[in-house]
């Protein structure tokens, strides 16, 4: 089978990695910005609130998260919107796009724990089901979870018995690679379908997404496996694919140029593209932290400030976390 089919089975198959809920922490999944600090979600919600105040978003529309894991992000956003304007919780509608039934149950339980019966969040299996006039859609680290093909020396990867071999790539694949100056690396599969589904389901849309990657090709493989909080390149001799298959996470760096192209074909335009740090500061993260300082103890403020540093610290990894805002 082609590597994209193998990766799809790895992550989303009957016993796939994402089939069941994965806890975050020592024995579970890697930490993300969402699990680091609730101010991550508050900052995105603050940006949404600014759009609402400026008349650039519809207060009767939808706030939707794609790939919500436990539901922390959308709940943090709802909480901040309520802080800014309590009436928004009555006018806005809230949704999560999640295909895995077990994850839907976990999310529903967490939302109930946070808000009781005061907030209703609708689950969708696909963005095309939303049927909304306006939606503000948020996603954190989802594009690196789309299956991908692996290209090297005009050959594409195939997998049999958890062993990778190579066969000549199709003319279509080679034409795409030539147009993107790609000789070796990952080619994501499914971005076009995802963008088209969002375009069909939401008439006017602001889509804000955060992920790890760049807008250019590296001409090298970035695909890697996370096992017990260690990172292994896919072609590492120490990595046995038969042991990692469906048990460990697998991901790669996002080519944001490919993302933009898919969304532009679906009728979107790029509003902004910048590092996560710059975006969160522009969204109001520092002002929110200062507001938090006036309402809590010094000890709690310092703890939260330390968490915020990990979101905006100018490290090599931090600079490679990007935010993109696409609008239709």
Secondary structure by P-SEA (a helix, b strand, c coil): ccaaaaaaaacccccccccbbbbccccbbbbccccccaaaaaaaaaaaaaaaaaccccccccccccccccaaaaaaaaaaaaaacccccccbbbbbbcccaaaaaaaaaaaaacccccbbbbbbcccccccccccbbbbcccccccbbbbbcccbbbbbcccccccccccaaaaaaaaaacccbbbbbccaaaaaaaaaaaccbbbbbbbbbbcccccccccbbbbccccccccccccccccccccccccccccaaaaaaaaaaaacccccccccaaaaaaaacaaaaaaaaaacccaaaaaaaaaaaaaacccccccccbbbbbbcc
